[in-house]
Amino acid sequence: MSLADDITKILIYTIVSYPIVGGLSFIVSSLYYWLFLERKDMPHYLEEGTPFITILVPAHNEEASIESTIVHLEEQMNYPTDQYEVIVVNDGSTDQTGAILDQLQIRYGKERLRIITIVNNRGKAAGFNIALGFSRGDFLLSNDADSKPEVDALWKYMYYFEREGGKRLGAITGNMLSINKTSLVAEAQQNELNSIIGLIKRSQLSYGGLFAFSGANTMYRKQAVVDVGGWQAEQPTEDIAISWDMQTHGWQAYFAPHIRFFMDVPETLYELVKQRRRWTAGGIHVLLTKSMDVFKHPIKHLAMVPIIVDYSLSVVWSLFFWLSMGAFIIIQAVCVIRGDWVGLITNFCFAAIFIAIEIVVGLIQLVMASYFNDQGRSLKYIAFAPWYILIYWMVNTFTVAVEILPTMIKIIKGEDAGVWKSPKRSVDVVAKSKEGTDQDN
């Protein structure tokens, strides 16, 4: 048997077993982080004063959620009101977003609420780069128009910059949770947001790096943002791109599971697929355009190497999944035509064994992550776990299959992929937000 045959077999086994082996590696590495690093890393009150913070809120047609978000940021945060400002980037909105912001500015004053209006939709990153020049804070909080950080979030973020070793911290991202639970799709995402994403980020931190910040709520050091040239407007997901830029420029990236924020999640499968296609396009775009920056100096950027390898394998496996799915259907059809019922049942059994093992690994991840995050309170959503593990798993592989070629074409042509559309907001959340705002008034 030749060396080429051996290498081919190893690659095939690696791709086939990736979901199971990758899941087990997340379990082991996240457990290591939780046992030896996280427990001694609880945020403490600030000892060196309260730095001035600029909260950046991107808004494109956000009439449904912008008012409740701004009211929350202006009135609910446990941080001195004279030590932070809110800048809203009204990015080419064609609905009532501008009129709502004008009324809010009258309410809070131009010092506390500043509005930048961009006539034509330029995208979130371009808007942030414009706002960067107007910001007064040494720290910048990226806060989506549908996201509400917990009331203690600002001083908790600042603690990590203040602590020993925090001078090289470029950005820190919080732990995102869902605010709406109004459909089966939204309920199922509790398993992902409350548990799995946090476990994956803990796993990545055990190596010393992060694949991505959360664009919905991340605190940046302005100096680090300027150092990497700001946010890249051509990227589909500015949060993934800038996290790679910062880490390859020597800045540290961090995930703080004890800092929580609440966001509006997709309520239909269509909206979920639409969101994940954008996320996937952003991940592939960054992988193809920035990986060489890491591998030019692999020792220097050692923390990023396992993250790149893992994501690359996930992309390859997603393509392999659909190819093997097609082959499986063809083989089963042939078995039916030939009357090979033993072969038909055997193939189904092998597939069932693989799926069962994957579900068990997924359930272990979910249970562990739930205890890491909230001592198991989110386990009440475990009934939705099979839906998440199987259906969402297929959604994620589907988005890779449909986005990889268009993303490659955009990179080759040098097309701008950063212009955006706001997602559809939860009707239930919007109604509750308006009711709460009316009561406040």
Secondary structure, 3 states (H helix, E strand, C coil): CCHHHHHHHHHHHHHHHHHHHHHHHHHHHHHHHHHHCHHHCCCCCCCCCCCCEEEEEEECCCCCCHHHHHHHHHHCCCCCHHHEEEEEEEECCCCCHHHHHHHHHHHHCCCCEEEEEECCCCCHHHHHHHHHCCCCCCEEEEECCCEEECCCHHHHHHHHHHCCCHHHEEEEEEEEEECCCCCHHHHHHHHHHHHHHHHHHHHHHHHCCCCCCCCCEEEEEHHHHHHCCCCCCCCCCHHHHHHHHHHHCCCEEEEEEEEEEEECCCCCHHHHHHHHHHHHHHHHHHHHHHHHHHHCCCCCCHHHHHHHHHHHHHHHHHHHHHHHHHHHHHHHHHHHHHCCHHHHHHHHHHHHHHHHHHHHHHHHHHHHHHHHHHCCHHHHHHHHHHHHHHHHHHHHHHHHHHHHHHHHHHHHHCCCCCCCCCCCCCHHHHHHHHHHHHHHC
